[in-house]
Amino acid sequence: MSQINVLHAIINGLALSVPFFTTAPSILFAVTAVHLAYYQLFRQVMVSIILFSISFWSLLPYPSVVKFALAVLSLTGFLFTTVLFPPLQLPRPTGKYSVGVIDRYVKKSSTLKSKFSNESYVNIRILYPAEAASGETTEIPYQPLGSAICDQFMAFGAPGPLKKLGGLLHYWLLITVPFQRNASLVVSKDKFPVVVYSHGLGGSNSLYSYQAGQLASNGYVTILVEHSDGSAPLTKAQDGHIIEHDMTMYPLRETEKGAWDTPPYVKQRREQLEVRVHEVIEAAKFAMKTLPSEARFKGRLEVKKGVHLVGHSFGGATVLSAAARHEKIVKSVIAHDPAVDWMTDDSRYNLLKDSGHDGSGGYEEFDEEATGLEKTPTLMMYCDDWVRTGFGHNFVTIDRLNNGASGGKGSKGVVMDDMRHFEFSDNCLIQPVWLSKALNFSGSDPEGRAADTAKLTLDFLDTHTA
């Protein structure tokens, strides 16, 4: 289960209780200063504002008014930071192994020229089965880019009036991931298969820490790609410059009738996806050719016959397209709520041919049809919310997978009950359930659905690992 970050909750509680015992301005200002210093100014926005207010209230010459105001402000702060927006921690992985983490940039073997990205390196995070207590003990922040990513996330994902209020996501900055940096690979005679994971639109390699951590704790070396195509809220390139979320195509999806996926918008996403497919395959090649020669992983990876691919939403479209084009290096592919309409034309044709569906705007010309999805074991998992709305061509793909018209041996389509699209990521594990439900980001039990997703994913991978 997601857990309250006890240390931060205690510090907030102590800071907010001080005004009940003193109105001395010097003490109250000191408590405020300590709190601001500990949280690096506004990591806990509401508590910091409350403590500022309390400090200035204490300067007024009206003791009874001051006491009443202090009580009201303190209780407001307690309600805000403990009940409404508690400092949550991700659930710990439940597999038999601890999880190690390595962040690095991988030089691409070739560069794809695109208006969306010309980066020469792939930004990856590697999670792997690790020896307990063998890594560095420093906390690893869940959001390494700090408050900037909160600002950017709100700017593109929030309703109009909230777009500039990145501080509402302050509690994200209190989260640390339950992994060990640079830990030793677990001592075992086993060889570990490799998974390459592609994030969704507006996602990042950290926003899938629960699902990827579950894979690693169960014996899968998992490489999370953070794409450079502008689909992440914010990411740092190898040379240090920041790649912001690409907002340029959003006006293309807006029409007088409120259409969401117009053909011009979809075609832009398909062009953008070319970058993502390239980066996933570069990560796969790195896993097969370079990583096995490194000291920590030498002789310990099972990659001779390829890697497994997992992706969510835009990432689902990415890994399906990659598998369609590169069947020789993909052992299986798992897509969580894949945005099928955004797949490349050649791979979408491979998935949907003879179904009577071709996606928004039809097909452009392509040199040759991709064929990998006819042989690659494929699992597609859809939330029931997407099934009701028809997103992702699920009304076609589920049946085709289950009746053998698509995918290799063992392919299947699954519908997850009482689930929403964002629950395939960490989104609903790092914010209070009441908020996720109010925004229609989750059903009634996001932690349960996350666990179910991990189990189905692992069961499928286990079946197709040999």
Protein Blocks (a to p, Z undefined) as FASTA:
>chain_A
ZZddfklmmmmmmmmmmmmmoccfklmmmmmmmmmmmnnoplmmmlmmmmmmmmmmmmpc
cfklmmmmmmmmmmmmmmmmmmmmccddddddfbfbdcdddddddddfbdcddfkbccfb
dcddddddddehkacfbdcdfblnlmmlmmmmmmmmpcfklmmmmmlmmmmmmpccfbde
hiacdddfbdcddddddddehiafklmmmmmmmmmmnopacdddddfehpambdcdfkop
acdddfklmmmmpcfkopabdfklmmmmmmmmmmmmmmmmmmmmmmmmmmmmpmklgopa
cfknoccdddehjlmmmmmmmmmmmmmlcfbdcdehiafklpcfklmmmmmgonlpabeh
iaaddfbacfklmmmccdddddfklmmnopahlmmmmmmmmnopgocehiacdddehiaf
klmmmklmmccfklmmmnopacfblmlmmmmmmmmmmmmmmmmmZZ
